[in-house]
Amino acid sequence: MNLLRNIWQWFDDRTGTVAAVKPALDHKVPAKLGWWYVFGTATLTAFAVQVISGIFLASVYVSSPEGAYLSLKYITETAPFGSLVRGIHFFGASAMIVFVVVHMTRVYLTAAYKYPREMSWISGTFLLLLTLGMGFTGQLLRWDQNAIWSVVVGAEQAGRVPLIGNWLGHFILGGETMGSDTLGHMFSLHVFIIPILIAAVVGLHLFLVLRNGISELPKTGKPVNPKTYRETYHNMLEATGEPFWPHSLWRDIAFGTLVIAGVVFLAYITGPPAVGDPPNPTAIKAQPRPDWYFLWYFAVLALSPHHLESYIMVLGPLLAGVVLIALPLLFNRGERSMRMRPWAPVLVLGVLLSLIALTRAGIKAPWSPRFEAKPITEKIIGASSGPVYEGGQVFNRVCLYCHRISDHGGFRGPDLTYVADRMTREQLIIQVMNGGYNMPAFGGILSSGDLHSLITFLETRTSKGEKPVQYTPGASDSM
């Protein structure tokens, strides 16, 4: 013990660590803050988990199209503790996103964004944006089939932004096309640029906390007045404040320990996300879907009307960012108590329920191809040989993932169980040959024999005597 004490005294004498840290530990905070104030430190803890686990992963990961997929397979299946570290990195990312959102929700509910903490809220908004950026780029580094198509989809969406869309698409791809530059670009963003920006924003955030203090619990009848708040806050700390250590810091340490234990436990029990099929840009059998924290946005875009999709894609995030940044600038004074701000918890509840509903929709994704759909059987086809049977097999090969017949198939396109009731043979041929919105044109894909067999099969899809549904040209984007 004497040796350790001597080493510490030597280190502190040369570095001044105690003198630098002591003011932060001794600075006074409002009394009885409780456990609602631990989520900021929990976010910082999750970020530290990401940095440490990311260093281990980056030491093995090969950031080239030829080596990325194989190195990730090696990390997951062969490297000692590789699967555990990948799991820790994945669940650490989830924890960081959860805690930064919960922390901002607590700040909003208690109106702690009001004077003099406007910049604390704005820096937290940028931290949320950067955290989501870390999640997006991290998913792409898996570089499997879904990852490369996610890059393509992301670049295509960015390309719709007016004026700068072309530049944004090139920025995501790292050039004109997807390839080694794309992966190197994403690796640099995920491993270097975004973490450095997060560290800078966190440093600013902590500096502002020390400068302006931690907000006290709101009380009804005590509105924030920028002219008198600092003096009132200072007098309150002098009268009832308590040192940050040990009165508040012990809760941060305890909760941070639980965060680390929870992340490790989930990583050990569940493991990391599965590595999909090897990347193949020429194969379209892929279902690019984001990790759970982006599923709600995935659902919003998929459920949006086609003519509004581009506007929602561009204006939605832009409007959300403007609202978050403008909030403390426009409402930096007045009551903080939720009793005087009853709309605040109602708004939070509404947003939460919307996110849950959209996430559930994103998980089910009825608009996405169902590659696991079971083929229609001979009984459903109604024949065991001949053109009708051959047409049923063509249906299984090219139509099954998006269309249903007798409860077999996907949901993305219309149900074709009785398609012959609403479309003639000529209309079926035109639809299959030319395609439609979200439906590829099969004119250059199917042989004349396959096309004939498929149309012959679809002509048998009738309700057998029931009144046909009137078909109106142009009323449907696809069959």
N, C-alpha and C positions, 0 to 999 in steps of 0.2 A: 504493500500500500504506500509506503514511504517513497518507493521508487516511482510509482505512478504519479504521486503527488508532486514529486520533484520534476518529473517530465512535464506535467501540466503547467506547473509554475514557470518552467523555462519557456514553454510554448507561448503561454499567455504574456510573459514579459516581452517576448519578441514580436508578438502579433497584436496585442491589445484586444484580444477577443472579448474578455469580460467587459472592458470599458465600452466596447462597441455594442454588445448585446444587452447589457444591463439596463439601459434606458428603455428598451423595448419591453423587457420583462417587468420593469417597475412602473411603467406608465399606467395611470389609473383608467379603469373602465367602469361604466355604470354597474351598480350592484344587482345581483340576482337576474342575470341575463338568461340563464337557463339553457336547455339543450337545443333550442331553435337557432342558436348562433354558432353551431359547430360546422355547418355545411360549407362555409368558405374554406376552412382548414381541411375539410374532407376532400374538396376539389383539389387543393394543393397536394394532398397526400396521394390521390389518384394520379395526378400528373407525375409525381416522383416515381410511382410504380411504373408508369409508362416509360419514363426515361431509362430507368434501370433495366427493365425487361427488354426494352427496345435496343439497348446497347448489346445485350447478349444475342438477340436475334440478328442484328446488323453485322455482327462478327462472323456469322455463318452464311447469311443470305447473299446470293449473287445477283446483282442488279443488271442482268442482261437477259434478253429474251430466251437465249439458249439455256441459261443456268437458273433463272428465277424459279421456274416450276419445280425443277429437280431438287434445288436446294431447299425449297419449302417442304417437299416430300421427305427429304432427308431429315430436316429439323423435326417434322411431325412423327416420323416413323422409326428413325434410327438414332439420332443424336441423343446422348444422355440428358434426360429431363427436358428435351426439346418440346415435346407435346405439352408439358406442364407450363413451360415459359410462354409458349404461344397462347395457351389458355389464359394465363395471367395477363398477357398483353391485351387480349380481346376483352376480357371482363373488366380490366382496368380502364379501357376506353369507354365501355358502357357505364362504369361507375362515375367516371369524370363527367360525362354528358348528363347523367342523372343528377349529380350533385350541383353542377353549375346551374341547371334549371331550377332545382329545388331552392338553392341559395338565392337566385334572382326572384323566385316566387315569394320567399320570405321577405326579402327587401321590399317587394312591391306591396305585399299585404300590410306591412308595418310602415309604409311610406318613408322608408329610410333613404330614399333617393332625393328627398328634399334638401334644401340648403343646410349645410354647405357641402353636401356629398353628391352633387350632380355628376362630377367627373368620376366618382367611384362607380356609379351606375353605368355611365358611358363606357368606361374601361371594361366593366363586366359584360357589356353587350359585345364588344370586340372579342373578349375571351370566349364567349359562346360561339361566335362565328368561327374563330380559329379552331376551337375544339371540334366543331362539326367538320371543318376542313381536314383535321387530322383523321377523323373517322372515315371520310370519303376516300382520301388518298391511301389510307391503310388497307381498305378493302381491295383497291385496285392492285396493290402489291402482291396479292395472292397469285395473280397472273395465271389463272385458270380460264376455262372457257367463259364462265360468267363474268370474270373480271374484265377480259378484253372487250366483251360486248357492252359492259357497263361503261367503259371508256368511250366506245362508239356512241352509245345513247347519250352520255353526258355531253360529248362534243356536239352532237346533233342538236340537242336542246339549247346549248349555249349559243349555237349559230343563229338562233331565232331572235336574239337580242338585237334591237334596232341599232344601227350605226356601228357598234363595236362587236357584233355577233361573230363576224369572221375572225377578228382578232382573238376573241375568247375561245372559239373552237380550236384555233391553232395553238393557243396557250395550253389548253387541256391536252391536246395530242403531242405537244412539244415539237410541232412541225406540220408539214403538209399531210402526212399519213401516219397511221399507227405503226410503231415499231420500236427499235431500240431507244430512239430519242424519247418516245413516250414513257417507257419504263424508267429511264434515267431521270427524266423530268419529275415524275411522280415520287421516285425515291429521294431526290433532293428536297422536294417540298416536304415530304413526310418525316425525313430523318434530320434535316438541317434547318430549312427556312422556317417552317411553321413552329417547331419547338423553340427556336430562338425568339420568334415573335411572341409566343405564349409566355416565355420566361420574362421578356421585357414588359408585357402587359401585367403579369402577376407582380413584378417588382414595382411598377407604378401603382398598382392597386394597394399593395401593402404600404407603400409610402403615404398614400392618401389616407389610409386607415390610421396610421400613426399621427399624421398631421391633423386630421379633422376629428379623430376619435371614433369609437364604436357608438352607433346610435343607441340611445336609451329606449326602453320600452315605451310605446306611445300611450298617452293618457288623454281621455276625453276632456275637452275644455282647455287644452294647452297647445294651441296652434303654433306652427313654426313662423317666426317673424325674423327675416334676415337681419334686421337692424338690432335685435336684442338677443338672438339665439346664442351666439358664441359666449356672451357674458353669462347668460343663464346656464348654459351647459357647463362652463368652467366652475361656476358657483355650486352646481349640483355635484360635480366630481369632488370638489373640495369638501363638501359636507358628507356625502354618502358613498363616494367612489371607493373602489378597492383595487389593489395592484393586479395586473394581468396574470402574474404568477404569484401564488398558485391558484388563486380563486377561479380563474376562467381557463387557463391553459391546461389544467388537468383534464377538463372535459374534452378539449380538442385532442389531447394525446390519447385518451381512452377511446374516443370515437374513431380516430385515425387508425388505431390498432385494430379495432373491429372491422374497419374498411379493408385493411390489408388481409386480415384473416378470412373475411368473406370472399374476397377476390381469389385468394389461393384455394379456398375450399371449393368454390364453384369450378375453378380451373381443374382441380384434381378429380372432382366428381363427373363433370360434364365433358371436359376436354375442349380443345380449340375448335373453331369452325372447320368442317370437312373441306379438304382440298378437292375441287371438282375435276372434271376431265381436262386433259392437256389442252392448251390454247390452240385453236385452229380457226383463223378468221374466215376460212372458206366454208365452214360448217355453220348452218343457221339454227341447228337444234341446240339452242341455248335459251335459258330463261333468266336473263340478268335481273337480279332483284337485290335491293340494298339490304344492309343489316337493319336490325329491328328499329333503330332510332331514326331511319329515313323512310320507313314503310308508310307512314302517314302522308308524306309528301308524294311518294310513289302512287298512293291511292288517289290523292287529290288530282294529279295530272291524268291518271287513267280514267277517272270518273268525270272529268271535265268535258263539256261539249267540244267537238273538234274545232269549231270556229273561235272558241274562247281560250283554247289550250295555250297558245303562244302568249296571250295577254296575261293569263294567270301565272304562267311560268316566269315571266319577266317582272310583272308588276307586283305579284304576291310577295316574294322575298324583299323587293325594294320597299314596298309599303311597310312591311313588318320592321325592317331596319330603321326607316324614318320614324315610325311610331315609337320604337324603343329609345332612340336617341333624343327625340323631341320631348318625351315624357317628363324628364327632370327639368328641362329648360322651360317648359310651359307651366308646370305645376310644382314649383319649388318652394311653395309656402302654403300655409293653411293647416287644417286638421290632419293628423296622422292616424287617429284611432279608427278602427274598422266600424265602430258604431256610428261614426259620422261619415263613413265612406262605405255604405252597404253594397254599392255596386262592385267594389273591389273583389270580395270573395265570390260574388255571383259570376263575375267575369272569369276569374281563375277556374271556378268549377265548370263553366261552360267550355273553356278552352281545353281543360283536362278531359271532359267527356268526349269532346270532338276528336281529340288526339287518340283516345282509346278506340272510338268507333272506326276512325280511319285506319288505325293500325290493324285492327281486326279485319277490315276489308282488304288491307294490303297483304295480310297473311293468306287469306282465302284466294284473293286475286282471280275472280271469275273471268276477268277480261284477258288473262294470260293463257297461252297454249298449255294444255295438260299433257305433258309427254308421258305421264304414267297411265294414261287412259287405256282401258282394256278394249281390244279390237271387237268389232261386232261379229257375231257368230253366224254360222250357216243358217241357223234357225231364224235369226233376224233378217239375214239377206234373203232368205226364201228360196235358195237354190244351192246345189252342191257342185254345179258345173255350168258351163255356158257363159254368155256375155254378162248376165245379171250377177252371177257369182264372181266373175273376173272384175266387174265394176265394183262389187263390194270390197274386193281386195285392194283396188285402187283407192277407194274411200279410206280404208284403214291406213294406207300409206301416206296420203297427202291431205286428207280432210279431217281425220279423226281428232286431232289435237285441238281443233277450234270449233267443230260442229258436233252436235249430238244426234243420234238416231236411237230411239227406244232406250233412253237412259244410258247409252254408251257414248263416250266422247267428251269433248270440251264444252266450254260455255262462251268462249270469246265471240263466236259467230252465231247466227240464228239457228234454231233447232230445225233439222232437215227431215224429221220423221214423216211429215206430210208435205214435203216441198213441192211435189207434183200437183198438189191442189191449188197452188198459187203461182206456179210458173210453167210455161209451155216448154217444149223441147228446145225451141229456138232461143228462148230466154235463158234457159239453163246453159246452153252452149256459149252464148254471149257472156254470161256472168263468169263462167269458168275460164274462158279464154282471156277476157279483159280484166278480170278482178274488180276491185273496188276499194273504198277506204278501208285500210287495215287488212285487206285481202290481196294476196299476190296474184298476178296474172299467170295462169298456167299454160297459156298458149304456146310459149316457147319451152315448156318443161315436159308436158305430157305428149306422148306419141299419139298419132291419130287413132291407133287401136285402143290405147288406154282411155282416151277421151270418149270414144264411142261406147266403150264398156261402162265408164262412169256415168254417162248420161242415160244409158239404158237402165242402169241400176236405179238412178235417182227418179226415173219415170215411174218406177214401181212403188215409190214412197207416196202413197195416197191413203186417205182415210176410208177408202172402200165404200163409196156410196154416200158419205157425208157431203154436205154442200161445200164445194171448194171455196177457198178464200180468194177474193178478187185481188189480182195482182195489178199494181200501179207502177209503171216504169219510173225509176228514179226514187221510189219511196223507200228503198233500202239500199244501204251502201254495199251489202254483200248478200249472199244467199241466205 
